Amino acid sequence: KRNVAFVYQQFINYPNFTVFDNIASPLRVLGQSRHDIDVAVNRVAELLKLSPMLKRMPDELSGGQQQRTALARALVKQAELVLLDEPLANLDYKLREELRDELPPLFADLGTTVVYATSEPVEALLLGGYTATLHEGRVFQFGETAGLYHEPASLTSARVFSDPPINTIEVRKQGGQMLFGNNASWDMQGQLLLLPDGEYTLAVRPHHLNLEPIGDDTLAIKGKVVVTEISGSESVVHAGVEGQVWVSQNHGIHPMQIGAEADFYIQTDRCLIFDKHGLLVKSWQK
């Protein structure tokens, strides 16, 4: 009775219905005319690139086409609310990337309210709009997606909204120095000097932890390379830093020997500072 549509993580289609009949099924339940059904099905099929497949059966479709069919069935009745539960999670990488690019303009064209559940920050950033970060059943923050990314209200929210995982280190500011680890320290630079003395958690996203200093305000920290992942366009270096494994995400190819000592550089104008309770004190991210 509620004007709501739902798409599950595992795509579900009627196996004995053609693609056309799968998409048309909710409209038939509503008792719409054959003409209205034809118009609505062909419209959403065109949006989801299913027009050439309307006469096919689900077992004749690829995984991506089956998920498009499930999406089309949810969207065709123009529900006031569309609920999507990780709809791309079970697709292979190529299909997932393809559909990710297609969804934002599709949702904009339909003009309906969409609630999209995902465990991947990249998807949330791509879709934009408003985002709620959840952890262990609790909502930690709600707001514009870009705002949540740049200024997470808590360390928990920052961790939820970071992939690869955000790097953190416990520090104590004392005068012009930031103390950490076993008697190690940084001489403070830039806006970090404005922080009151006290205990903090410094957090830096992997793409703001670099193999070379960028800009004037940087902090250097030593690490031992654990592994390097090279994807062609970027290198992701995992390194042991102060008893933790930190991740550094860099453009280009940077092969590094396992076990090698390396300096990593934190961009201070991109780091996040949290108090001892895990609440955001300062963000200079742009």
HUVEN-V611687 format. One record per residue. RES is the residue in three letters. PHI is phi in whole degrees, -180 to 180 (* if undefined). OMEGA is omega in radians with two decimals (* if undefined). BURIAL is I if it has 16 or more other C-alpha atoms within 10 Angstrom, else O. Layout:
res;phi;omega;burial
RES;PHI;OMEGA;BURIAL
RES;PHI;OMEGA;BURIAL
//
This chain:
res;phi;omega;burial
LYS;*;3.11;O
ARG;-77;-3.12;O
ASN;-86;-3.07;O
VAL;-129;3.06;O
ALA;-121;-3.03;I
PHE;-141;3.02;I
VAL;-127;-3.10;I
TYR;-86;3.05;I
GLN;-60;3.09;I
GLN;-90;-3.08;O
PHE;-60;-3.09;I
ILE;-127;3.08;O
ASN;-131;3.07;I
TYR;-74;-3.00;O
PRO;-66;-3.10;O
ASN;-97;3.11;O
PHE;-105;2.97;I
THR;-69;3.08;I
VAL;-58;3.13;I
PHE;-58;-3.08;I
ASP;-69;3.05;I
ASN;-60;-3.11;I
ILE;-67;-3.06;I
ALA;-76;-2.98;I
SER;-55;3.14;I
PRO;-67;3.13;I
LEU;-72;3.09;I
ARG;-67;3.08;O
VAL;-61;3.13;O
LEU;-78;3.09;O
GLY;78;3.14;O
GLN;-73;-3.11;O
SER;-71;-3.14;O
ARG;-60;-3.14;O
HIS;-63;-3.14;O
ASP;-63;3.12;O
ILE;-65;3.13;I
ASP;-59;-3.12;O
VAL;-63;-3.08;O
ALA;-66;-3.12;I
VAL;-65;-3.13;I
ASN;-66;3.12;I
ARG;-66;-3.10;I
VAL;-71;3.09;I
ALA;-65;3.11;I
GLU;-67;3.13;O
LEU;-61;-3.07;I
LEU;-100;3.07;I
LYS;58;3.14;O
LEU;-112;-3.06;I
SER;-54;-3.13;I
PRO;-72;-3.01;O
MET;-112;-3.01;I
LEU;-62;-3.12;I
LYS;-95;-3.12;O
ARG;-83;3.04;O
MET;-93;-3.11;I
PRO;-54;-3.11;I
ASP;-74;3.06;O
GLU;-98;-3.07;O
LEU;-105;2.99;O
SER;-76;3.12;O
GLY;-60;3.13;I
GLY;-65;3.13;I
GLN;-68;3.09;I
GLN;-66;3.12;I
GLN;-69;3.05;I
ARG;-61;3.12;I
THR;-63;3.11;I
ALA;-63;3.09;I
LEU;-64;-3.13;I
ALA;-61;3.14;I
ARG;-63;3.13;I
ALA;-73;-3.03;I
LEU;-88;-2.95;I
VAL;-65;-3.08;I
LYS;-86;3.09;I
GLN;52;3.13;I
ALA;-64;3.11;I
GLU;-69;-3.11;O
LEU;-139;3.10;I
VAL;-116;-3.14;I
LEU;-107;-3.12;I
LEU;-119;-3.10;I
ASP;-101;-3.12;I
GLU;43;-3.00;I
PRO;-67;-3.10;I
LEU;-106;-2.97;I
ALA;-62;-3.05;I
ASN;-94;3.13;O
LEU;-91;3.09;I
ASP;-72;-2.97;O
TYR;-56;-3.07;O
LYS;-63;3.13;O
LEU;-66;3.14;I
ARG;-63;3.12;I
GLU;-64;-3.13;O
GLU;-63;-3.12;O
LEU;-71;3.09;I
ARG;-57;-3.13;O
ASP;-70;-3.07;O
GLU;-83;-2.99;O
LEU;-68;-3.09;O
PRO;-57;3.10;O
PRO;-66;3.11;O
LEU;-64;3.13;O
PHE;-63;3.13;O
ALA;-64;3.14;O
ASP;-66;-3.06;O
LEU;-76;3.08;O
GLY;67;3.12;O
THR;-105;3.09;O
THR;-84;-3.10;O
VAL;-119;3.00;I
VAL;-108;-2.98;O
TYR;-119;3.12;I
ALA;-92;3.12;I
THR;-150;3.04;I
SER;-99;-3.06;O
GLU;-111;3.12;O
PRO;-55;-3.13;I
VAL;-59;3.13;O
GLU;-65;3.14;I
ALA;-62;3.13;I
LEU;-66;-3.14;I
LEU;-66;-3.10;O
LEU;-77;3.09;I
GLY;69;-3.13;O
GLY;67;-3.14;O
TYR;-117;-3.08;O
THR;-134;2.96;I
ALA;-113;3.05;I
THR;-96;-3.11;I
LEU;-120;3.08;I
HIS;-148;3.14;O
GLU;53;3.05;O
GLY;82;-3.13;O
ARG;-114;3.03;O
VAL;-85;-3.11;O
PHE;-93;-3.09;I
GLN;-162;3.07;I
PHE;-140;3.11;I
GLY;168;3.10;O
GLU;-61;-3.01;O
THR;-57;-3.13;I
ALA;-62;3.13;I
GLY;-65;3.10;O
LEU;-64;-3.13;I
TYR;-69;-3.05;I
HIS;-78;-3.11;I
GLU;-135;3.08;I
PRO;-65;-3.06;I
ALA;-69;-3.10;I
SER;-145;3.10;I
LEU;-64;3.10;I
THR;-61;3.12;I
SER;-63;3.11;I
ALA;-64;3.14;I
ARG;-68;3.11;I
VAL;-62;-3.02;I
PHE;-99;3.12;I
SER;-144;3.09;I
ASP;-147;0.04;O
PRO;-60;-3.06;I
PRO;-58;3.11;I
ILE;-70;3.13;I
ASN;-90;-3.13;I
THR;-135;3.07;I
ILE;-151;3.10;I
GLU;-80;-3.09;I
VAL;-136;3.04;I
ARG;-135;3.12;I
LYS;-86;-3.13;I
GLN;-140;-3.09;I
GLY;64;-3.13;O
GLY;-95;-3.12;O
GLN;-124;3.01;I
MET;-116;-3.08;I
LEU;-95;3.12;I
PHE;-156;3.06;O
GLY;60;-3.14;O
ASN;-93;3.08;O
ASN;63;3.05;O
ALA;-93;-3.13;O
SER;-156;2.98;I
TRP;-117;2.91;I
ASP;-79;-3.04;O
MET;-68;3.11;I
GLN;-133;2.99;I
GLY;56;-3.00;O
GLN;-74;3.08;O
LEU;-62;3.13;I
LEU;-64;-3.08;I
LEU;-79;-3.13;O
LEU;-69;3.01;I
PRO;-65;3.06;O
ASP;-61;3.13;O
GLY;153;-3.11;O
GLU;-96;-3.09;I
TYR;-143;2.89;I
THR;-114;3.08;I
LEU;-94;-3.12;I
ALA;-125;-3.14;I
VAL;-139;3.12;I
ARG;-72;-3.07;I
PRO;-54;-3.12;I
HIS;-81;3.03;I
HIS;-108;3.03;I
LEU;-111;-2.92;I
ASN;-113;3.08;I
LEU;-82;3.09;I
GLU;-134;3.13;O
PRO;-66;3.08;I
ILE;-121;-3.11;O
GLY;81;-3.07;O
ASP;-87;-3.05;O
ASP;-95;3.12;I
THR;-134;3.04;I
LEU;-117;-3.13;I
ALA;-100;3.08;I
ILE;-143;-3.08;I
LYS;-88;3.10;O
GLY;-149;3.10;I
LYS;-115;-3.04;I
VAL;-64;3.08;I
VAL;-97;3.11;I
VAL;-164;3.06;I
THR;-124;3.07;I
GLU;-102;3.14;O
ILE;-113;-3.11;I
SER;-102;-3.10;O
GLY;108;3.13;O
SER;-96;-3.14;O
GLU;-152;3.08;O
SER;-122;3.10;I
VAL;-112;-3.07;I
VAL;-102;3.04;I
HIS;-100;-3.06;I
ALA;-140;3.05;I
GLY;-78;-3.12;I
VAL;-133;3.08;I
GLU;50;3.08;I
GLY;80;3.10;O
GLN;-123;2.99;O
VAL;-104;3.09;I
TRP;-99;-3.12;I
VAL;-123;3.10;I
SER;-119;-3.07;I
GLN;-109;-3.01;I
ASN;-130;3.04;I
HIS;-72;3.08;O
GLY;86;-3.09;O
ILE;-99;-3.13;O
HIS;-133;3.13;I
PRO;-67;-3.12;O
MET;-134;-3.10;I
GLN;-72;3.08;O
ILE;-61;-3.13;O
GLY;91;-3.12;O
ALA;-72;3.04;O
GLU;-81;-3.13;O
ALA;-148;3.02;I
ASP;-94;3.07;O
PHE;-119;-3.02;I
TYR;-120;3.13;I
ILE;-93;3.03;I
GLN;-81;-3.05;I
THR;-66;3.13;I
ASP;-83;3.09;I
ARG;-124;-3.07;I
CYS;-83;3.10;I
LEU;-117;-3.14;I
ILE;-119;3.12;I
PHE;-119;3.11;I
ASP;-79;-3.04;I
LYS;-68;3.07;O
HIS;-96;3.11;O
GLY;85;3.13;I
LEU;-97;-3.09;I
LEU;-65;3.05;I
VAL;-101;-3.08;I
LYS;-154;3.01;I
SER;-134;3.06;I
TRP;-114;-3.12;O
GLN;-67;3.14;O
LYS;-121;*;O
//
